[in-house]
């Protein structure tokens, strides 16, 4: 499956490139981090105030639907230091986080799960910092 280009804010791009460059080797060798870096290298960069409110940006809350089971779950795309799976905050350096960044409502994204490859539809971006006027989250 060919990956389509992702959309990221200039601010998210700069922070994430810095995060990957300065993260430990352990993080960089992780599949999520290398997947994220590949996406960022070809991303369409957009000013924070111009990004569509249907795009997943950092600290966005997203309603996901498991294509196989139909179950829905709301998660927040977080920086690694804020990630906490017990409250649905997933790290952008995880496989799931890297797959979600820059995608839009209606996209179906895939990543490896304990049970194989999971397919998830981004049903709705329920909160996006930029849409709320918060450009520094």
C-alpha positions in Angstrom: 0.0 0.0 0.0 1.5 3.3 -1.0 1.5 6.0 1.7 0.0 9.3 0.8 1.6 12.5 1.8 0.8 13.8 5.3 0.1 17.3 6.3 1.9 18.8 9.3 2.2 22.2 10.8 5.6 23.9 10.5 5.7 24.0 14.4 5.0 20.2 14.7 7.5 19.4 12.0 10.3 21.4 13.7 9.5 20.0 17.2 9.3 16.4 15.9 12.5 16.5 13.8 14.3 17.9 16.9 12.7 15.2 19.1 13.9 12.4 16.7 17.4 13.9 16.3 17.9 14.3 20.1 16.1 11.2 21.2 18.1 8.2 22.4 19.4 5.7 19.8 16.9 3.3 21.4 14.0 5.5 20.2 15.5 6.1 16.8 15.8 2.4 16.1 12.2 1.9 16.9 9.9 1.3 13.9 7.6 4.1 14.9 10.4 6.7 15.0 11.8 5.7 11.6 8.2 5.6 10.1 7.6 9.1 11.5 10.8 10.4 10.0 10.0 9.0 6.6 6.6 10.7 6.7 8.0 14.0 7.8 10.6 14.0 5.0 7.8 14.1 2.4 5.2 16.0 4.4 3.3 19.0 3.1 4.1 21.7 5.7 1.3 24.2 6.5 1.2 27.2 8.9 -0.6 26.4 12.1 -3.4 28.9 11.4 -4.0 27.4 7.9 -4.2 23.7 8.7 -7.6 22.0 8.2 -9.4 21.1 11.4 -9.8 17.6 9.9 -6.1 16.9 10.1 -4.5 15.0 13.0 -1.8 17.3 14.6 0.1 16.9 17.8 -2.1 16.8 20.9 -5.2 16.2 18.8 -7.9 13.9 20.1 -9.1 11.4 17.5 -12.0 9.0 17.3 -10.8 5.8 15.7 -13.0 2.9 14.4 -11.5 -0.6 14.2 -12.4 -1.6 10.6 -12.6 -5.3 11.6 -14.7 -5.1 14.8 -16.4 -1.7 14.4 -15.3 -0.7 17.9 -14.5 2.9 18.5 -12.0 4.4 20.8 -10.9 8.0 21.4 -7.1 8.6 21.7 -4.9 11.6 22.0 -1.7 11.9 19.9 1.0 12.9 22.4 4.7 13.6 22.7 6.6 10.7 24.3 6.9 12.4 27.7 3.1 12.9 27.8 2.2 9.5 26.6 0.0 7.4 29.0 -1.9 4.5 27.5 -4.1 4.2 30.6 -5.8 7.5 29.6 -5.6 7.0 25.8 -2.5 9.2 25.2 -0.3 7.5 22.6 3.2 8.5 21.7 3.9 10.0 18.2 7.0 7.7 18.3 4.8 4.6 18.5 3.7 2.7 15.4 0.1 3.9 15.9 1.2 7.5 16.6 3.5 7.7 13.6 0.7 6.3 11.3 -1.8 8.8 12.6 0.1 12.1 12.4 -0.9 14.2 9.4 -3.8 12.0 8.3 -7.3 13.3 8.0 -10.9 12.3 8.8 -12.0 9.4 6.7 -8.5 8.0 6.2 -7.9 4.4 7.0 -4.5 3.8 8.6 -2.8 0.5 9.4 -0.2 -0.5 11.9 1.1 -3.7 13.5 -0.8 -4.7 16.7 -0.3 -7.7 19.0 -2.9 -9.5 16.9 -1.4 -8.7 13.5 -2.0 -5.7 11.3 -4.8 -3.4 12.5 -6.9 -1.2 10.2 -8.4 1.9 11.8 -10.6 4.6 10.2 -10.1 8.1 11.5 -13.8 8.8 12.2 -13.4 12.3 13.6 -10.8 14.7 14.9 -12.7 15.6 18.1 -10.2 18.2 19.3 -7.3 19.9 17.4 -5.2 22.5 19.2 -4.8 24.7 16.1 -8.6 24.7 15.5 -9.0 25.9 19.1 -6.5 28.7 18.5 -3.8 27.1 20.7 -0.6 27.1 18.6 1.8 26.2 21.4 0.3 22.9 22.7 
